[in-house]
C-alpha cells in the first residue's frame, strides 16, 4: 500500500479488491468470495474515512477489520451511514469473515439458526449495493474519479482487461452509481435481504 493518507490510494486498493471478489465468485470460489467481499467493504469504508481526514493507524477511527465499528465512525461524518440496510449487510459479511477467518471466536454463536451460506443474491448483490452506497461518498477530485481503476477498466477496450471488465459489469445493476465521475450521496435501492435472519 502506498500513500496511506491519500483517499485515491485507498479507492484504487478497494477497486482492485472489488473486481477480484466478483471474479472469484463467478469462477466458483463460493467460500473465498464472501471473505474477499468483507475485505472490499472494509477498504471502501477506510477510503471514505481517510477522505474525511481520519488515519489508518492503531487506535484511530479507520483502524481494524470490524465493519460495524468502521460504519460507526463513518456515521460521525455522515448520518446516512446509519442506514439500517447498509448495517445489516455489513454485519452479515462480518459474521462470515469471523466464521471463516477466526472460527473459534464465534463458537456456539450460531445457535440462533442463522445460516452462513451464499448464493448469487446473498454475496454479489449485497456487495454491489454496499459499494454503490459507499464509493460515491468518498471525497475525491473529479479528475481522480476519472483516473480511478474502476473507471479505467470500465471504459477500456484493451484485451488485457477483458476478464476484469466482464467481472465488473456482469449482472451489476449498480454499475452507474459505482462508476461515478464526482463525489455525491448516491441513493441505493437495497433489495430484499433475509440471509441474516434465522431459518433463512
C-alpha positions as CSV (number, residue, x, y, z in Angstrom):
1,X,0.0,0.0,0.0
2,X,1.3,3.4,-0.8
3,X,0.2,6.9,0.4
4,X,-2.0,5.7,3.2
5,X,-3.1,9.3,3.8
6,X,-4.4,9.6,0.2
7,X,-8.0,8.7,-0.4
8,X,-7.4,7.8,-4.1
9,X,-4.8,5.2,-3.0
10,X,-7.5,3.5,-0.8
11,X,-10.1,3.8,-3.6
12,X,-7.8,2.0,-6.0
13,X,-6.9,-0.6,-3.5
14,X,-10.6,-1.2,-2.8
15,X,-11.4,-1.1,-6.6
16,X,-9.0,-4.0,-7.2
17,X,-10.5,-6.0,-4.3
18,X,-14.0,-5.4,-5.6
19,X,-13.2,-6.7,-9.1
20,X,-11.3,-9.6,-7.6
21,X,-14.3,-10.5,-5.4
22,X,-16.7,-10.6,-8.3
23,X,-14.2,-12.6,-10.4
24,X,-13.6,-15.0,-7.6
25,X,-17.4,-15.5,-7.1
26,X,-18.1,-16.0,-10.8
27,X,-15.3,-18.6,-11.1
28,X,-16.8,-20.8,-8.4
29,X,-14.9,-19.9,-5.2
30,X,-18.0,-19.6,-3.1
31,X,-16.3,-19.8,0.3
32,X,-13.5,-17.3,-0.6
33,X,-15.6,-14.7,-2.4
34,X,-17.5,-13.6,0.8
35,X,-14.3,-13.2,2.7
36,X,-13.0,-11.1,-0.2
37,X,-16.3,-9.2,-0.1
38,X,-15.6,-8.3,3.5
39,X,-12.2,-7.0,2.6
40,X,-13.7,-4.9,-0.2
41,X,-16.2,-3.4,2.2
42,X,-13.5,-2.7,4.7
43,X,-11.3,-0.9,2.2
44,X,-14.1,1.3,0.9
45,X,-15.1,2.3,4.4
46,X,-11.5,3.1,5.1
47,X,-11.2,5.1,1.9
48,X,-14.2,7.1,3.0
49,X,-12.8,7.8,6.4
50,X,-9.4,8.7,5.0
51,X,-11.1,11.1,2.7
52,X,-12.6,12.8,5.8
53,X,-9.1,13.2,7.4
54,X,-9.1,10.0,9.5
55,X,-5.9,8.0,9.9
56,X,-5.4,4.3,9.3
57,X,-3.3,3.6,12.4
58,X,-3.7,1.8,15.7
59,X,-6.3,3.4,18.0
60,X,-7.5,5.6,15.2
61,X,-11.0,5.6,13.6
62,X,-10.0,3.9,10.4
63,X,-8.2,1.1,12.0
64,X,-9.3,-2.6,12.2
65,X,-11.3,-5.2,10.4
66,X,-14.7,-4.7,12.2
67,X,-17.1,-3.4,9.6
68,X,-19.7,-2.3,12.2
69,X,-17.1,-0.3,14.0
70,X,-15.9,1.4,10.8
71,X,-19.5,2.1,10.0
72,X,-20.0,3.9,13.4
73,X,-17.0,6.1,12.6
74,X,-18.5,6.9,9.2
75,X,-21.7,7.9,10.8
76,X,-19.8,10.6,12.7
77,X,-19.1,12.3,9.4
78,X,-22.3,11.4,7.5
79,X,-25.5,10.3,9.3
80,X,-26.7,8.4,6.1
81,X,-24.1,5.7,7.0
82,X,-26.6,4.8,9.8
83,X,-28.8,3.3,7.1
84,X,-30.3,0.1,8.6
85,X,-30.0,-1.9,5.3
86,X,-26.3,-1.0,5.0
87,X,-25.7,-2.0,8.6
88,X,-27.4,-5.4,8.1
89,X,-25.2,-6.2,5.2
90,X,-22.0,-5.1,6.9
91,X,-22.9,-7.2,10.0
92,X,-23.7,-10.3,7.8
93,X,-20.3,-10.2,6.0
94,X,-18.6,-9.5,9.3
95,X,-20.1,-12.7,10.7
96,X,-19.0,-14.7,7.7
97,X,-15.5,-13.2,7.9
98,X,-15.3,-14.1,11.6
99,X,-16.5,-17.7,10.9
100,X,-14.1,-18.4,8.1
101,X,-11.0,-16.5,9.3
102,X,-11.4,-16.8,13.1
103,X,-13.8,-19.8,13.7
104,X,-13.0,-20.2,17.4
105,X,-14.2,-16.6,18.0
106,X,-17.8,-17.4,17.3
107,X,-18.0,-20.9,18.7
108,X,-21.5,-21.6,19.9
109,X,-22.9,-18.3,18.4
110,X,-24.7,-20.0,15.5
111,X,-27.4,-21.4,17.8
112,X,-29.9,-18.8,16.8
113,X,-30.4,-20.6,13.5
114,X,-28.9,-18.0,11.3
115,X,-27.3,-19.7,8.3
116,X,-24.0,-18.7,6.8
117,X,-24.3,-19.6,3.2
118,X,-24.1,-17.8,-0.1
119,X,-25.8,-17.8,-3.5
120,X,-25.6,-15.1,-6.2
121,X,-28.0,-12.8,-4.4
122,X,-26.5,-13.4,-1.0
123,X,-23.0,-12.4,-1.9
124,X,-22.6,-10.4,-5.1
125,X,-25.8,-8.3,-5.0
126,X,-25.4,-7.1,-1.4
127,X,-21.7,-6.4,-2.2
128,X,-22.7,-4.3,-5.2
129,X,-25.3,-2.4,-3.1
130,X,-22.7,-1.6,-0.3
131,X,-20.1,-0.4,-2.9
132,X,-22.7,1.7,-4.7
133,X,-23.6,3.3,-1.3
134,X,-20.0,4.0,0.0
135,X,-17.8,4.6,-3.1
136,X,-19.6,7.7,-4.4
137,X,-19.4,9.3,-1.0
138,X,-15.6,9.2,-0.9
139,X,-14.2,12.7,-1.2
140,X,-12.2,12.8,-4.4
141,X,-11.5,15.4,-7.0
142,X,-13.3,14.8,-10.3
143,X,-10.0,14.1,-12.1
144,X,-9.2,11.4,-9.5
145,X,-12.6,9.7,-10.1
146,X,-11.9,9.6,-13.9
147,X,-8.4,8.2,-13.2
148,X,-9.6,5.6,-10.7
149,X,-9.1,1.9,-11.5
150,X,-12.8,1.0,-11.9
151,X,-13.3,3.9,-14.3
152,X,-10.3,2.8,-16.3
153,X,-11.4,-0.8,-16.5
154,X,-15.0,0.1,-17.3
155,X,-14.1,2.3,-20.2
156,X,-11.2,0.2,-21.6
157,X,-11.3,-1.7,-24.8
158,X,-7.9,-3.3,-24.3
159,X,-8.0,-7.1,-24.4
160,X,-5.8,-7.4,-21.3
161,X,-8.6,-6.1,-19.2
162,X,-11.4,-8.3,-20.7
163,X,-11.8,-10.6,-17.8
164,X,-11.7,-7.8,-15.2
165,X,-14.2,-5.8,-17.2
166,X,-16.5,-8.7,-17.6
167,X,-16.3,-9.5,-13.8
168,X,-17.1,-5.8,-13.1
169,X,-20.0,-5.5,-15.4
170,X,-21.8,-8.9,-15.3
171,X,-25.1,-8.7,-13.5
172,X,-24.1,-5.4,-11.9
173,X,-27.3,-3.3,-11.6
174,X,-25.5,-0.6,-9.6
175,X,-22.6,0.0,-12.1
176,X,-23.8,3.5,-13.0
177,X,-23.7,4.6,-9.3
178,X,-20.4,2.8,-8.7
179,X,-18.6,4.3,-11.6
180,X,-19.2,7.9,-10.6
181,X,-17.4,10.9,-12.0
182,X,-17.9,13.1,-9.0
183,X,-18.5,12.8,-5.2
184,X,-22.2,12.6,-4.4
185,X,-24.6,11.0,-2.0
186,X,-25.9,8.0,-4.0
187,X,-29.4,6.7,-3.4
188,X,-29.3,3.0,-3.3
189,X,-32.4,0.8,-3.6
190,X,-31.5,-2.0,-1.3
191,X,-33.0,-5.3,-2.4
192,X,-34.9,-7.8,-0.2
193,X,-32.3,-9.3,2.1
194,X,-33.2,-12.1,4.6
195,X,-30.0,-14.1,4.8
196,X,-29.1,-12.6,8.2
197,X,-32.4,-13.9,9.6
198,X,-32.8,-17.2,11.4
199,X,-34.1,-20.0,9.3
200,X,-33.4,-18.2,6.0
